[in-house]
Amino acid sequence: MAQELGVLNALDVAKTQWYHFTAIIIAGMGFFTDAYDLFCIAVVSKLLGRIYYYSPGSARPGSLPPNVSAAVSGVALCGTLAGQLFFGWLGDKLGRKKVYGITLILMVLCSFGSGLSFGHSAKATMTTLCLFRFWLGFGIGGDYPLSATIMSEYANKKTRGAFIAAVFAMQGFGILAGGIVALIVAAAFNNRFSAPAYEVDAVGSTVPEADYVWRVVLMFGAIPAGMTYYWRMKMPETARYTALVAKNAKQAAVDMSRVLQVELEAEEEKLEKIVATSKNSFGLFSREFLRRHGLHLLGTTSTWFLLDIAFYSQNLFQKDIFTAIGWLPPAKTMSALEECFRIAKAQTLIALCGTVPGYWFTVALIDIIGRFTIQLIGFIMMTIFMFAIAFPYNHWILKENRIGFLVMYSLTFFFANFGPNATTFIVPAEIFPARLRSTCHGISAAAGKAGAIVGAFGFLYAAQNPDASKTDPGYPPGFGVKNSLIALGCINFLGGLLTLLVPEPKGKSLEELTGENEAPEEDAAAAQPGNRAGQV
């Protein structure tokens, strides 16, 4: 019979209280900022091309060269991958709370730095921007394992999935906010500094004041992050880290007594027996970890990797897809600010119709139908809708069918978010031991960002027109949007197959999933009636 630690059991059975919602808001605002900062670059990248890479006499507006576009779009993802591994590991070594504030400070400073990128040439400005966005991504990377782990360890077992999903759902609002802020800023500047289309006046189509637009959009990400710093520092360390990793039963009881507003016993002797067992001491690179959690880690890393190839390529290069189907007019028929406004409008519509609703369907249903089912259905539906767009692609590019395309494209985002984009974030925060939880979540998330990098860099080239005369300047011929979408559909199908490696944590306590919070079997047996010391 397992002897459970009382403070952890109290958290598992606690009714939903105000502190749960406080934790969701504090952790969720970090994710709002994460998504805003990662995806707002897609809205302004065409504007950057017009401002810094205008070629006199060209029939088409300036655009970022392939290597610069890949760097600007992907460098934050590289930083995020490094941050997930580093801060995930540090969160298990120093504690969740101590590291939590560092990531936020880094995000605030680098958001401002991105908007203040300086240089006397286009190359210098883009280099400075990439430098700040790498370290911005590094801070964002830390938010993934820490936010998921903190929310997981604070939640009760009945609604844990919904609480973690609610934190992650703020990503949808962050993507939406990126579009709305760009809409407002671009509209305001376009109203004040109107300009003719590029084909009318190539130089005059990009007013000097347009250089402020992308800077304001990028710097705005610092505001929500800065607003939550104080409250992050006020949060106590999670009881699971304090008890099971730091081995301080007294402090865990004090912290959670204040949070839950009940009196909790320290149970120091019981904790000593729990942490002394060999099954609670194996490391990440041990045979015991491989036996217990090897397939789990393979499942969480591989599915997140495959999901992010599709998810980030769709998000970061929406503008290219919209242009390809004719939803955005040819660039030469617009001024720089009008093009920025239209791209922001398109991203906002997709976020509003498909991205945001999908997250909250997950919040509502994850503790009812489970993580496994949502992830499997999500991958399958993404595959179906991706193929439904790709195979009759020539049908969707006709002007009369653009609304139908918007519906189909929105549905792929809906089932990404009511599906693997949410569950790949949630499950790694539940199925690994407390002393390795942040590290394993960081590894899983880093695998996802490796997929995002593949999507960001790969799709940029793959989606180019097979006809060399129709590619963007500086790009070699690619596979075309149609074939790229078919490839993404196949990737989603493979993700569905690998979901079979991921366990279902619904309705179980974290310690029940990992085998922690149990005293040695001989002690538990000795505590049972009818067992007496000294019997032969």
C-alpha positions in Angstrom: 0.0 0.0 0.0 1.5 3.3 -1.1 2.2 5.9 1.7 1.5 9.2 -0.1 3.0 12.5 1.0 0.1 14.6 2.4 1.0 18.0 0.8 1.1 16.5 -2.7 -2.2 14.6 -2.1 -3.7 17.9 -0.9 -2.8 19.5 -4.2 -4.2 16.5 -6.2 -7.6 16.7 -4.6 -7.9 20.5 -4.1 -11.0 22.1 -5.5 -10.5 24.7 -8.3 -9.5 27.9 -6.4 -8.4 31.5 -7.2 -4.7 30.5 -7.1 -5.3 28.2 -10.0 -6.5 31.0 -12.1 -3.7 33.3 -10.9 -1.2 30.7 -12.0 -2.8 30.4 -15.4 -2.7 34.2 -15.9 0.9 34.6 -14.7 2.2 31.6 -16.8 -0.2 32.3 -19.7 0.9 35.9 -20.2 4.4 34.6 -20.8 3.0 32.4 -23.5 1.0 35.3 -24.9 4.4 37.1 -25.3 6.1 34.0 -26.7 3.7 33.6 -29.5 3.5 37.3 -30.2 7.3 37.6 -30.5 7.8 34.5 -32.6 5.0 35.1 -35.1 4.8 38.9 -35.5 8.0 38.8 -37.6 5.9 37.1 -40.4 3.7 40.2 -40.6 6.6 42.7 -41.1 9.1 40.7 -43.1 7.8 41.9 -46.4 8.0 45.4 -45.1 11.6 44.9 -44.2 12.3 43.8 -47.7 10.8 46.9 -49.2 12.6 49.2 -46.8 16.1 47.7 -46.9 16.4 45.8 -50.1 14.8 48.1 -52.7 16.5 47.7 -56.1 16.2 50.8 -58.3 14.5 50.0 -61.7 13.2 46.7 -60.5 9.7 45.7 -61.7 9.0 44.2 -58.3 9.3 45.7 -54.8 12.3 44.9 -52.7 12.2 41.6 -50.8 14.5 39.9 -48.3 17.2 37.8 -49.9 16.8 34.0 -49.2 19.5 33.9 -46.6 18.3 37.0 -44.8 14.7 35.9 -44.9 15.6 32.5 -43.5 17.7 34.1 -40.8 15.2 36.7 -39.7 12.4 34.1 -39.6 14.4 31.3 -38.1 17.0 32.8 -35.8 14.5 33.2 -32.9 13.6 29.5 -33.3 17.3 28.6 -33.0 17.5 30.6 -29.8 14.3 29.0 -28.5 15.7 25.5 -29.0 18.8 26.4 -27.1 16.8 28.1 -24.3 14.5 25.1 -23.9 17.4 22.7 -23.4 19.3 25.1 -21.1 16.5 26.5 -18.9 14.7 23.1 -18.8 17.8 21.6 -17.3 18.3 24.6 -15.0 14.7 24.4 -13.8 15.4 21.0 -12.4 18.7 22.0 -10.8 17.9 25.4 -9.3 14.1 25.3 -9.0 11.3 26.5 -11.2 10.8 29.9 -9.6 14.4 31.0 -9.5 14.8 30.5 -13.3 11.3 31.8 -14.2 12.2 35.5 -13.7 15.4 35.3 -15.7 13.5 34.2 -18.8 11.1 37.0 -18.5 13.8 39.7 -18.1 15.5 38.4 -21.2 12.3 38.5 -23.2 11.6 42.1 -22.2 15.1 43.4 -22.9 15.4 41.6 -26.3 11.9 42.7 -27.5 13.0 46.3 -27.0 16.3 45.5 -28.5 14.7 44.1 -31.6 12.8 47.3 -32.3 15.9 49.4 -31.7 18.0 47.4 -34.2 20.5 49.8 -35.6 23.1 50.0 -38.5 24.3 52.2 -41.3 23.4 49.5 -43.9 20.8 46.9 -44.5 23.3 44.2 -43.6 24.2 45.8 -40.2 20.5 46.4 -39.3 19.5 42.8 -40.1 22.5 41.4 -38.3 21.6 43.4 -35.2 17.9 42.3 -35.5 19.0 38.7 -35.7 21.2 39.0 -32.7 18.4 40.4 -30.5 15.9 37.9 -31.9 18.2 35.0 -31.1 18.4 36.0 -27.4 14.7 36.8 -27.4 14.2 33.2 -28.6 16.5 32.0 -25.8 14.3 33.6 -23.2 11.2 32.3 -24.9 12.7 28.8 -24.9 12.9 28.8 -21.1 9.2 29.7 -20.8 8.1 26.4 -22.4 9.4 23.9 -19.8 9.0 26.2 -16.8 5.4 27.3 -17.5 4.2 23.8 -18.3 6.0 22.3 -15.3 4.8 24.9 -12.8 1.2 24.7 -14.0 1.3 20.9 -13.9 2.7 20.8 -10.4 0.2 23.3 -9.1 -2.9 21.7 -10.6 -5.2 19.1 -9.2 -5.4 15.8 -11.0 -9.0 16.2 -12.1 -8.5 19.4 -14.2 -4.8 19.4 -14.7 -5.0 19.0 -18.4 -7.4 22.0 -18.8 -5.2 24.2 -16.6 -2.0 23.5 -18.7 -4.0 23.8 -21.9 -5.3 27.2 -20.7 -1.7 28.4 -20.3 -0.8 27.2 -23.8 -4.1 28.7 -25.2 -2.7 32.1 -24.6 -0.4 31.4 -27.5 -3.5 31.8 -29.7 -4.2 35.2 -28.3 -0.6 36.1 -28.8 -0.8 35.2 -32.5 -4.0 37.2 -32.8 -2.5 40.2 -31.0 0.4 40.2 -33.4 -2.0 40.6 -36.3 -4.1 43.2 -34.5 -1.2 45.4 -33.4 0.3 45.3 -36.9 -3.2 46.2 -38.3 -3.5 49.2 -36.0 0.0 50.5 -36.5 0.0 50.0 -40.3 -3.4 51.6 -40.6 -2.4 54.6 -38.5 0.8 55.2 -40.4 -0.9 54.6 -43.8 -3.6 57.1 -42.9 -1.0 59.7 -41.8 1.6 59.0 -44.5 -0.3 57.8 -47.5 1.7 56.6 -50.5 1.0 55.5 -54.1 1.4 51.9 -55.3 4.8 50.6 -56.2 3.9 50.5 -59.9 2.9 54.1 -59.8 5.9 55.4 -57.9 8.5 52.8 -56.9 10.4 55.1 -54.5 7.5 57.0 -53.1 5.5 53.7 -52.3 7.7 53.2 -49.2 7.6 56.3 -47.1 10.6 56.9 -44.7 8.2 56.6 -41.7 7.4 53.0 -42.6 10.7 52.1 -40.8 9.0 52.9 -37.5 6.1 50.4 -38.1 8.1 47.2 -37.8 10.0 48.5 -34.9 6.8 49.4 -32.9 5.3 46.0 -33.7 8.3 44.1 -32.5 8.8 46.3 -29.3 5.1 45.9 -28.3 5.9 42.3 -27.1 7.8 43.7 -24.1 4.7 45.2 -22.6 2.7 42.0 -21.5 5.9 40.3 -20.4 7.0 43.2 -18.2 3.5 43.4 -16.6 3.7 39.9 -15.1 7.3 40.0 -13.7 6.3 41.1 -10.2 3.6 38.4 -9.9 6.0 35.7 -11.1 8.4 36.6 -8.4 5.6 36.4 -5.8 4.7 32.8 -6.7 6.1 30.3 -4.2 8.2 27.4 -5.5 6.1 24.3 -6.4 5.6 21.8 -3.6 6.6 19.0 -5.8 10.0 20.5 -6.5 10.5 21.6 -2.9 9.6 18.2 -1.5 10.7 15.6 -4.0 13.8 17.4 -5.5 14.9 19.9 -2.8 13.8 17.4 -0.1 12.4 20.1 2.1 9.1 18.8 3.4 8.7 21.6 6.0 9.0 24.4 3.4 6.7 22.6 1.0 4.0 22.3 3.7 4.4 26.0 4.7 4.2 27.2 1.1 1.1 25.1 0.2 -0.6 25.8 3.5 -0.5 29.5 2.5 -1.6 28.7 -1.1 -4.4 26.3 -0.2 -5.3 28.1 3.0 -5.3 24.9 5.1 -3.0 23.5 7.7 -0.6 20.8 6.3 1.8 18.6 8.2 5.5 18.6 7.1 5.9 14.7 7.2 9.7 14.9 7.1 10.2 11.2 8.1 7.8 10.0 5.3 9.6 12.2 2.8 13.0 10.7 3.8 11.7 7.2 3.1 10.2 8.2 -0.3 13.4 9.9 -1.6 15.6 7.1 -0.3 14.2 4.5 -2.6 16.3 3.6 -5.5 13.5 4.0 -8.0 13.3 7.7 -7.1 17.0 8.3 -7.8 17.8 7.2 -11.3 19.2 9.7 -13.8 18.3 10.8 -17.3 21.0 8.7 -18.9 20.4 5.6 -16.8 19.1 2.2 -18.0 16.2 2.6 -15.5 15.1 5.8 -17.2 15.4 4.1 -20.6 13.3 1.2 -19.4 10.6 3.3 -17.8 10.5 6.4 -19.9 12.5 5.8 -23.1 9.5 5.2 -25.3 7.6 8.0 -23.7 10.4 10.5 -24.5 10.7 9.1 -28.0 6.9 9.6 -28.4 6.9 13.2 -27.0 10.0 14.3 -29.0 9.0 12.8 -32.4 5.4 13.9 -32.4 6.4 17.5 -31.4 9.1 17.5 -34.0 6.7 16.5 -36.8 3.9 18.8 -35.6 6.1 21.9 -35.6 7.3 21.3 -39.1 3.8 21.7 -40.4 2.6 24.3 -37.8 5.4 26.8 -38.1 5.8 26.5 -41.9 2.0 27.3 -42.1 2.2 30.2 -39.6 5.5 31.9 -40.7 4.7 31.7 -44.4 1.0 32.4 -44.5 1.8 35.6 -46.5 3.4 33.5 -49.3 0.4 31.1 -49.5 -2.0 34.0 -49.5 -0.1 35.6 -52.4 0.1 32.3 -54.3 -3.7 31.8 -54.3 -4.3 35.5 -55.1 -5.9 36.4 -51.8 -3.3 39.2 -51.5 -3.0 41.4 -54.6 0.3 41.5 -56.4 2.9 43.5 -54.4 3.5 46.0 -57.1 -0.2 47.2 -56.9 0.2 48.2 -53.2 2.3 50.6 -51.2 4.6 49.2 -48.5 2.2 50.1 -45.6 -0.9 48.8 -47.5 0.8 45.5 -48.1 1.7 45.2 -44.4 -1.9 46.0 -43.4 -3.3 43.4 -45.8 -0.9 40.7 -44.5 -1.8 41.5 -40.9 -5.5 41.4 -41.8 -5.1 37.9 -43.4 -3.2 36.6 -40.3 -5.8 38.0 -38.0 -8.7 36.4 -39.8 -6.9 33.0 -39.8 -6.1 33.3 -36.1 -9.7 34.4 -35.2 -11.4 31.7 -37.3 -9.2 28.7 -36.7 -6.3 29.2 -34.3 -7.9 30.7 -31.2 -11.1 28.5 -31.1 -9.0 25.3 -31.5 -7.0 26.1 -28.3 -10.2 26.6 -26.2 -11.9 23.4 -27.5 -8.8 21.6 -26.1 -9.2 23.4 -22.7 -12.9 22.4 -22.6 -12.5 18.7 -23.6 -9.0 17.5 -22.7 -10.0 16.1 -19.3 -13.1 14.5 -20.7 -11.8 12.7 -23.8 -8.1 12.7 -22.9 -4.8 13.8 -24.4 -4.2 10.7 -26.6 -7.6 10.9 -28.4 -7.3 14.7 -29.0 -3.8 14.3 -30.4 -4.6 11.4 -32.7 -7.8 13.0 -34.0 -5.9 16.3 -34.6 -3.1 14.7 -36.6 -5.7 12.7 -38.7 -7.8 15.8 -39.4 -4.8 17.9 -40.3 -3.8 15.3 -42.8 -7.2 15.2 -44.3 -7.6 19.0 -44.7 -4.0 19.4 -45.9 -4.6 16.9 -48.7 -8.0 18.5 -49.4 -6.3 21.8 -50.0 -3.3 20.4 -51.8 -4.6 17.9 -54.4 -7.3 20.2 -55.9 -4.9 23.2 -55.4 -5.7 24.7 -58.9 -9.4 24.8 -57.8 -8.6 26.9 -54.7 -6.6 29.5 -56.5 -9.6 30.6 -58.6 -11.0 33.9 -57.3 -14.5 32.6 -56.7 -13.1 29.8 -54.4 -11.0 31.9 -52.1 -13.5 31.9 -49.2 -13.6 28.1 -49.5 -9.8 28.0 -49.2 -9.9 30.3 -46.1 -12.4 27.8 -44.5 -10.2 24.8 -45.3 -7.0 26.5 -44.3 -8.6 27.7 -41.0 -9.7 24.1 -40.2 -6.1 22.8 -40.5 -5.2 25.4 -37.8 -8.3 24.5 -35.7 -7.3 20.8 -35.6 -3.7 21.7 -35.0 -4.7 23.5 -31.8 -7.6 21.2 -30.9 -5.0 18.5 -31.3 -1.2 18.0 -31.2 -0.1 21.6 -30.9 -1.7 21.7 -27.4 -1.2 18.0 -26.3 2.5 17.9 -27.3 3.0 20.7 -24.8 0.9 19.2 -22.0 1.9 15.5 -21.9 5.7 16.0 -21.3 4.8 18.0 -18.2 2.9 15.1 -16.7 4.6 11.8 -17.4 8.2 12.3 -16.2 9.6 12.3 -12.6 9.8 15.7 -10.8 13.6 15.8 -10.7 13.6 15.3 -14.5 10.3 16.9 -15.5 11.6 20.3 -16.6 14.5 18.7 -18.4 12.4 16.2 -20.3 9.9 18.8 -21.3 12.7 21.0 -22.5 14.1 18.1 -24.6 10.6 17.5 -26.1 10.1 21.1 -26.8 13.6 21.5 -28.3 12.7 18.6 -30.7 9.6 20.6 -31.6 11.7 23.7 -32.4 14.1 21.6 -34.5 11.0 20.7 -36.5 10.0 24.4 -36.6 13.4 25.3 -38.0 13.0 22.6 -40.7 9.6 24.0 -41.5 10.8 27.7 -41.5 14.0 27.1 -43.6 12.7 24.2 -45.7 9.3 25.6 -46.6 10.8 28.9 -47.6 12.7 27.1 -50.4 10.3 24.3 -51.1 7.3 26.5 -51.7 9.0 28.4 -54.5 7.5 28.1 -58.0 9.0 25.2 -60.0 9.3 27.8 -62.9 12.6 29.7 -62.4 11.1 32.8 -64.0 8.4 33.0 -61.3 10.4 32.5 -58.1 11.1 35.3 -55.6 14.3 37.1 -56.3 17.4 35.1 -55.3 15.6 31.8 -54.8 16.1 28.6 -56.8 13.1 26.8 -58.2 11.2 24.8 -55.6 8.5 22.2 -55.5 5.7 24.7 -55.5 3.0 25.4 -52.8 0.9 22.4 -53.9 3.6 19.8 -53.5 4.8 21.4 -50.3 1.3 21.1 -48.8 1.2 17.4 -49.8 4.5 16.8 -48.0 3.1 18.5 -44.9 0.1 16.2 -45.1 2.3 13.2 -45.1 4.3 14.5 -42.1 1.0 14.9 -40.2 0.0 11.3 -41.0 3.4 10.1 -39.6 2.8 12.2 -36.5 -0.5 10.3 -36.0 1.3 7.0 -36.1 3.9 8.0 -33.6 1.2 9.2 -31.2 0.7 5.5 -30.3 3.9 5.8 -28.2 2.4 8.5 -26.0 0.6 7.4 -22.8 -2.7 8.8 -21.5 -2.2 10.8 -18.2 -5.9 11.8 -17.8 -7.2 11.5 -14.2 -4.0 10.3 -12.6 -1.8 12.1 -10.2 1.7 13.0 -11.3 3.2 10.7 -8.7 0.9 7.8 -9.8 2.3 8.3 -13.4 5.9 8.4 -12.3 5.9 6.1 -9.3 7.1 8.8 -6.9 5.5 9.8 -3.6 5.6 6.1 -2.4 7.5 4.9 0.6 9.4 1.6 0.3 7.2 -1.4 0.0 8.6 -3.0 3.1 7.6 0.0 5.2 4.2 0.1 3.6 3.7 -3.6 4.3 4.9 -3.2 7.9 2.3 -0.5 8.4 -0.5 -2.9 7.5 -2.5 -4.5 10.3 -1.5 -8.1 11.1 2.2 -7.5 10.3 4.5 -7.5 13.3 8.2 -6.9 13.6 10.1 -10.0 14.5 7.6 -12.5 13.0 9.2 -15.7 11.6 
